[in-house]
Amino acid sequence: MRFHKGYILCDICGENALLPNGKEGVELTGMLHLNETAAEVFRHFSDKDFKEEDIAKFLFENYDVKESTAREGAARLTEAFSAFDAFD
C-alpha cells in the first residue's frame, strides 16, 4: 500500500491532522486526527510502498512495545487510514 499523495499532514493548534489537499479536498470532506505515533508513521511511510508488517516493524523498533502490541497497533492504524481513504 501507499499513502495517497492527495493528503497532507498539518499541525492545527498543536494537533496533528491528515487533510485532503487539492482536488481531493473538493471531493472529500473531513479530517483524520492523528496522535504523535500515527503522525510519525505517516511521515515515515508517506513516500514509499509498505505493508502492515512494515508499520508493525517500525513501531517495534522505535517504541518500547512488545511485537504483539506493535502488530495490533499497525492493524488499528491501517484500519483508520483505510477508513479515511488515505491509501492509493
N, C-alpha and C positions, 0 to 999 in steps of 0.2 A: 504494500500500500504506500501511498504518498499523500502528504498534505496538499490540499488544493491551493494553488497559488493565488486564488481569489480571496484569501483570508489573511488578515494581519493581526498581530498581537499588539494590543495597546495598553498603556497604563492610564487608567481613568481614576483620578483621585487616589492613587496608591493601590488600586485593584487591577489585576490582570484580566483582560477581556479579549476574546477572539471575536473579531468583527468581519463581516463580509465587506469586500472592497471592490470598487469599480462596478462592472456590470452585475456581479453577484449581489452587490449591495442594493440594487434596484429590484432584483428578483426575489431576494430573501430578506426576511426581517429577523430581528433579534440579535442577541449576542450570547456567547458562552463565557460565563465567569470561570476563571481558572485559578486554582491555588498555585503557590510558587512551584511545587513539584510538576504539576501539569504544564505550567508555562515553560519550565526547563525542558521538559520532554518536547514541547512544540519547537522551542528554539533549536534543540539538538538535532531533531529529525526534519526540520522544515524544508531542507533542500536535498533530501535523499529518499530513496526507496527503503522500506523497512517492513518488518513483520512484528506481530505482537510479541514474539520471543525476544526481539531486539530491544523493545521497550522494557521488558522484564529484566534483561541483562543490564541495561542502563541503570535501572532503579537499584538492582542488587549491587552493582559496582560503585554507585555514587551515594547511596543512602545506607544507613545502618539497619537493614531489614533482612529477614530470612528470605531464602529463594521462593518459598511458597507465598509469602506476603508480596514479594515483587511480582510474581505471576498473577496473583489476584488483582493487584493494583494496575498492572498492564491491561488486564481484561476489562476492568472498570473504565480506565482511560480510553481504551479503544472503543468501547460501547458508547461513551459520552461523545467522543469526537465523531463517531459514525452517526449517531442520532442527530448531530448538528450538520451533517453532510460535509464534514471538513476534509474528507478524503476524495481524491480523484477516482 
